[in-house]
């Protein structure tokens, strides 16, 4: 029984989600292999070979894989699938794009968003916005799985010494083409990988107030900035900052929620955080039910005081 992990990378470095997925693969048992599919991605393959717990890295390099097009990457995975009982993807935008294609071609049922490995064929996954945990058993000979990265501690990025094996890249399917990419640049940590996240809600009242109140706190703590869906829908913050069931799932060491009531949709995206601090003037706000520390106060007073004292 061997497990294949599909690495996420930028052709130079391995993205943190891959480390969590390797940890999930190690929990399944058997040998763990990692596929690094890209173009001029030798540095990423070498980085993958150093991940603790990885037995082998398969490096497929070609122009067809340069931009991670789902059709081509799925074809590359399918070319290797015969050697593996489990195929794991991080539950990210890329993983969710490719995994269903692989599962459909293999004619198996995908097991999505697992947070725990019970046994090689049984897994736990959250349902109903995280309010219940389902135990799912798969009888398929090959299991295609996406991994909720916040459910597993990251494997060590160094300490391994896996061999790197080169494979031919698949031909371009011609079904899609890469047109361009607009990447937002920020000096802040990536939201899903940050150790500290500060999030603002609709109570901030405007995009100007959102920036005025939340930015100094994030700067002081070296934190990423998040937002509730209500704040995003109101135009206070851009869509890529949304934390929640329909946004990003985060589990930082510290999560500070300012002016967020704590709707189920938001809690689903952050309640696995190690320490949760809630600031809200409504004592009945649901966010207090999951908070480790709650401050019943006006955020426009409390947050600047925090910045001053930090």
C-alpha positions in Angstrom: 0.0 0.0 0.0 1.5 3.3 -1.2 0.1 6.8 -1.1 0.7 9.5 -3.6 0.6 13.2 -2.5 0.2 15.8 -5.1 2.5 18.7 -4.2 1.5 22.3 -4.5 4.4 24.5 -5.4 5.5 27.5 -7.5 8.2 25.6 -9.4 10.8 26.7 -6.8 9.4 26.0 -3.3 6.9 23.7 -1.8 3.7 25.4 -0.4 2.9 24.7 3.2 -0.4 22.8 2.4 1.7 20.0 1.0 3.4 19.4 4.4 0.0 19.0 6.1 -1.1 16.6 3.3 2.1 14.5 3.8 1.2 14.3 7.5 -2.2 12.9 6.5 -0.6 10.4 4.1 1.8 9.3 6.9 -1.2 8.6 9.1 -2.6 6.2 6.5 0.5 4.1 6.6 2.6 2.6 4.0 5.2 4.4 1.8 4.5 8.1 1.0 5.5 9.4 -2.5 5.1 13.0 -3.6 4.4 14.1 -7.2 6.0 17.4 -8.2 4.5 18.3 -11.6 5.7 21.5 -13.1 8.1 23.2 -15.5 11.7 23.8 -14.5 10.6 22.7 -11.1 13.9 20.9 -10.0 14.2 23.1 -7.0 10.7 22.2 -5.8 11.4 18.5 -6.3 14.6 18.8 -4.2 12.7 20.6 -1.5 10.0 17.9 -1.5 12.7 15.2 -1.1 13.7 16.8 2.2 10.2 16.5 3.7 10.2 14.1 6.7 8.3 10.9 6.0 8.6 11.0 2.2 10.0 7.9 0.6 10.2 9.0 -3.0 9.6 12.1 -5.1 8.3 11.8 -8.6 9.3 14.8 -10.7 7.4 15.3 -13.9 8.7 18.3 -15.8 7.3 19.8 -19.0 5.7 22.9 -20.5 2.3 21.3 -20.3 2.6 21.4 -16.5 4.0 24.9 -16.1 0.8 26.6 -14.9 -1.0 23.7 -13.1 -3.8 23.5 -15.6 -6.3 21.0 -14.1 -6.7 18.9 -17.3 -3.0 18.3 -17.7 -2.2 17.8 -14.0 -5.1 15.3 -13.7 -3.7 13.4 -16.7 -0.3 13.3 -15.1 -1.8 11.9 -11.9 -3.8 9.3 -13.8 -0.6 8.2 -15.6 0.8 7.2 -12.1 -2.4 6.1 -10.4 -1.9 2.4 -11.1 0.9 2.2 -8.5 -1.1 3.7 -5.6 -3.9 2.8 -3.3 -4.4 6.4 -2.0 -4.1 9.7 -3.9 -4.1 12.8 -1.7 -4.6 16.4 -2.6 -4.6 19.4 -0.3 -8.1 20.8 0.0 -7.2 24.1 -1.7 -8.5 25.7 -4.8 -6.0 23.7 -6.9 -6.6 20.4 -5.2 -10.4 20.8 -5.4 -10.0 21.6 -9.1 -8.0 18.5 -10.0 -9.1 15.8 -7.5 -12.7 15.4 -8.9 -11.3 14.9 -12.4 -9.0 12.1 -11.2 -11.8 10.4 -9.1 -14.2 10.6 -12.1 -11.7 9.0 -14.5 -10.9 6.3 -12.0 -14.7 5.8 -11.4 -14.3 6.1 -7.6 -16.1 8.3 -5.0 -13.9 11.1 -3.8 -13.5 11.5 0.0 -13.4 15.2 0.6 -11.9 17.5 3.2 -10.8 14.9 5.7 -9.6 16.0 9.1 -8.6 12.6 10.6 -7.4 9.2 9.5 -9.2 6.5 11.4 -7.8 3.6 9.3 -6.6 3.2 5.7 -10.2 3.1 4.5 -12.0 5.2 7.1 -11.8 8.9 7.6 -13.4 11.8 9.5 -14.7 14.9 7.8 -16.7 17.9 8.9 -20.3 18.4 7.7 -23.0 21.0 8.3 -20.5 23.8 8.5 -18.4 21.9 11.0 -21.2 21.3 13.4 -21.0 17.6 13.0 -18.2 15.1 12.1 -19.0 12.3 9.7 -17.0 9.1 9.7 -16.7 7.9 6.1 -15.6 4.5 5.0 -14.5 3.9 1.4 -14.7 0.5 -0.3 -13.0 1.7 -3.5 -9.8 0.0 -4.4 -8.2 3.4 -5.0 -9.1 6.3 -2.8 -9.0 9.9 -4.0 -8.9 12.2 -1.0 -8.7 15.9 -0.3 -7.2 16.9 3.0 -8.3 19.9 5.1 -4.9 21.1 6.0 -5.9 22.7 9.3 -6.8 19.2 10.5 -3.2 17.9 10.5 0.1 19.3 11.9 2.6 20.0 9.1 5.3 17.4 8.4 8.8 18.7 9.0 10.1 20.4 5.9 13.6 19.1 6.5 15.1 15.9 7.7 14.1 13.7 4.9 16.3 12.2 2.2 14.0 10.8 -0.5 15.3 9.9 -3.9 14.0 12.0 -6.9 12.7 10.0 -9.8 12.1 11.7 -13.2 9.0 10.9 -15.3 8.0 12.2 -18.7 5.4 14.9 -18.6 2.1 14.3 -20.3 1.2 16.0 -23.5 -0.9 19.1 -23.4 -4.6 18.1 -23.6 -5.5 21.2 -25.6 -8.7 21.6 -23.5 -7.6 24.8 -21.8 -4.9 27.4 -22.0 -3.2 29.6 -19.5 -4.0 33.3 -20.3 -2.6 35.2 -17.4 -2.3 35.6 -13.6 -2.9 38.6 -11.4 -1.2 38.1 -8.1 -1.9 40.4 -5.2 1.4 41.2 -3.4 1.5 41.8 0.3 4.1 42.1 3.0 1.8 40.2 5.4 1.8 36.5 5.9 -0.5 34.4 3.7 -3.9 34.2 5.4 -4.1 30.3 5.5 -0.6 29.9 6.7 -0.3 32.8 9.2 0.3 32.1 12.9 -1.7 35.1 13.9 -4.9 36.3 12.2 -6.9 39.4 13.0 -10.4 39.6 11.5 -12.9 42.4 11.3 -16.6 42.2 10.9 -19.6 44.3 9.7 -19.5 46.3 12.9 -16.6 48.3 11.5 -19.0 50.1 9.4 -16.9 51.0 6.3 -13.9 50.1 4.4 -12.1 53.2 5.7 -12.8 52.1 9.3 -11.8 48.6 8.5 -8.3 49.7 7.4 -8.0 52.4 10.1 -8.8 49.9 12.9 -7.5 46.5 11.7 -4.3 47.5 9.9 -2.4 48.9 12.9 -3.3 45.8 15.0 -2.1 43.5 12.2 1.1 45.5 11.8 1.8 45.4 15.5 1.3 41.6 15.7 2.8 40.7 12.4 -0.5 39.2 11.6 -2.6 38.4 8.5 -5.9 40.2 8.1 -9.2 38.4 7.6 -12.8 39.4 7.4 -16.2 38.0 7.9 -18.5 37.3 5.0 -20.7 40.2 6.1 -17.8 42.6 6.0 -16.8 41.3 2.5 -20.3 41.5 1.2 -20.6 45.0 2.5 -17.5 46.0 0.6 -15.3 46.7 3.6 -12.7 44.1 2.7 -11.7 42.3 -0.5 -13.1 38.8 -1.2 -9.7 37.0 -0.7 -9.7 38.0 2.9 -13.0 36.2 3.7 -12.7 33.6 6.5 -15.5 31.0 6.7 -17.3 28.1 5.1 -17.4 29.9 1.7 -14.1 31.6 2.3 -10.8 30.4 3.7 -10.3 27.9 6.5 -7.7 29.0 9.0 -6.2 27.6 12.2 -3.6 30.0 13.5 -2.0 30.0 16.9 -4.0 33.2 17.7 -7.2 34.4 16.1 -8.6 37.8 17.0 -12.2 38.5 15.9 -13.2 42.2 16.2 -16.8 43.1 15.6 -17.7 39.6 14.3 -21.0 38.2 15.7 -19.9 34.6 15.0 -22.4 33.2 12.5 -22.1 29.5 11.8 -20.6 30.2 8.4 -17.7 32.2 10.0 -17.1 29.7 12.9 -16.7 26.9 10.4 -13.6 28.7 9.0 -11.8 29.5 12.2 -12.9 27.5 15.2 -9.9 25.2 15.1 -7.6 28.1 15.9 -5.5 27.4 19.0 -6.5 30.6 20.9 -9.5 32.6 19.9 -10.0 36.2 21.2 -13.4 37.9 20.6 -14.1 41.6 20.9 -17.8 42.5 20.7 -20.1 44.8 22.6 -23.0 42.3 22.3 -22.7 39.9 25.3 -25.0 37.4 23.5 -22.8 37.2 20.3 -22.3 33.6 19.3 -18.5 34.2 18.9 -18.2 34.2 22.7 -19.2 30.5 22.7 -16.0 29.4 21.0 -13.7 32.2 22.3 -11.0 31.4 24.8 -10.9 35.0 25.8 -13.8 37.4 25.3 -13.8 41.2 25.7 -17.3 42.8 25.9 -16.3 46.2 24.6 -16.6 48.7 21.8 -14.0 47.6 19.2 -13.3 51.2 18.3 -12.0 51.8 21.8 -10.6 48.3 22.6 -8.6 47.7 19.4 -6.6 51.0 19.5 -5.9 50.3 23.2 -4.6 46.8 22.3 -2.3 48.4 19.7 -1.1 50.9 22.2 -0.4 48.3 24.8 1.1 45.6 22.5 
